[in-house]
Amino acid sequence: MPRKRNGRSMRAATIAQVAAEAGVSPATVSRVMNNRFVGAEEVAEKVRQAASKLNYAPSFTARSLALGQTQAVAFVAPDLRNPAFQAILSGLSATANEDGYRVLIGDSGESVAEEPLLTREIRRRCDALVLCAPRMAQEDLTGLAGSLQPMVLINRTAEGVAPTLTVDYRSGIESLLKHLYQLGHRRIAYVNGPLQSVSNEYRRSGISSFTADYPDMEVLQVDGGVASQDGFEAVEAVFETQASAVLAFNDLVAIGLIGGLQDKGLSVPGDISVAGFDDIPFARYIAPPLTTASVPHEELGVQAWYRLRSLIRGEDPGYDVVFQPRLEVRASTTGHSRVTE
């Protein structure tokens, strides 16, 4: 709606009006407003004064077309209800903002089939992409990669496709298992994440490696998921394993497990120990506070932006990074206990 000054309608000034006021061409106005003018400073100052006098505001769309850039990047994740992905987004957004970029958000809602379409669509609206798609099939990722560049991948590797930032989920799960082993647990349940998840496969690989080295430990796997409800619904299956401790795919699942076990009248950790993975912000504030493997998710977002910025500028993005989780021992795990009927 046109603005009003002194009761009269006032339409936004055009680039032609600014050019006429300053006595220059519209092209000169465009170069000055886009910081691409290389002429005399007094000419640029005349343009800026004319723009200020006429309350001229450059069109973002026109500027994007002129520069061939949107000053926006995208972040695609499987489920932003998960605080771990929120933390990555927070680190990415805050750091990108410092360089004048905004972050568009794509959430596939845990729909693996939706991810390729969503990723292609959002990439057309921005300059570059941070893709966190741990459930996407490798062949789909490889097939999409050419149309998504510049791109940085989080939570999976894809040699020759894009710079990657990953977490050593295998060593993280091994450190949790070693903690439980040292507490005396020998029969443990693992509540799986999505079976197509790359990070879930890393965890399963860590379990296999650990039990090969410690054959007196048994890890029984049950179906799960990624949300607290999945943990709550896995309680019966966990109970049937007669495990003395349970590892969850992530903290959300672990929180659901604790709630379900307590609803069943069991004490955590008195009757059964519970551990998660991620160290989301409220993991330490639940009752009991959750033992977990801590991942620096916000730093993942920060480092993703540094690499994406280099790609946008045509510079070397630097080396790939593998973050090592840190064991956080809290009150949800204790010495050997055993669930009984």
Steps between C-alpha positions, in 0.01 A plus 500: 500500500648848409645687795358841598680821585303807609181317417604437138573165341871441443609222264841333526761669282629316194859460392426732206385775736816466708710513183319820385546660844872420505556579133640157418383191315285227660794262449719722716235502773487120486878470530515737795216328686657157439849618609640442151568859398864576418465865396553823689391504862317830455276336239422214735424746779258691274318173430479412868370846587236480226395155619471627856302809394252290300485219760616256236535138611655257250282205403639183653380299201655739251824504697511121506450487123767763441756326720399145417477437875219482753716551814317195634603140562286203599508243775315173442448259790278199569316638804546839663301391803823329602710744708818358345402630156381826655846549649667444161262755347573747780875481441459527124256792512693708751826463311348555154325814629839650585580486127164642394338170406165364608408133533199339335371189677382172354356231729419167336301380802690169503367421151789345309295508178445876543867590551620506135206712383526738795875535457477582128219750557666695781838505323342695211415780746846560643872516429616183677386215722582327829349154476439282802327197349620193692212286369541580127616207287858535378396465135246782540761722662755429228243562228392833652844632585576662166188719511545603865848654496635687686413267784630383837392166645441437870483160674608288208794451267488513122849493354541737209147641535538789747684611815378300798463550874428180684479355850684184602186318612689175508748616765218676686296184539813305594576746782145456634531122482836510679345715773218249548743207488712657774185538711450124472230481233528200272156484339403824327216602270554742212196689370567559131445820308360485146651197332582702186689758706872522428569610859306201633721273291808664653362428846426137411852466363636629831288246688632216284859613550462531877332162550770338287757633747283423806326171419353475850276800421175439311318783322145424391351735239137609495302723264478867586516830315600861558235650730407471867182317405712235326691446824181483703358238261820292511478443876322164476756366253783624720340342806477165323875496432563482877785747447649682797573810290370654181665724241274722292566628147478857629405699809138548392452124479676459837266754661201306366648180639546651846140620500369161387712303746389721787137461393559126526609545861870452433775713647761663275779419570407277797336231288647588160758751380425723199739692275438722199701670227536870401486688833208722402452800733245348738674159528663616823175637644271197480459267798737327518752705298597304190833332434577565135763557231533875451520634143590868428206559267521879501865484396397273212283787374779755545751289309242426229467873434877554479527230234192618313628858497827383346312309231284804418815711464670240283757423767631173642251386769769328702514154647210281606444470875396206717380608845565267793210464749580550868363262762278681753433277802191598698253340737304284250766228510630309798648162595355170383126453537258270331137532393286217633138397452 
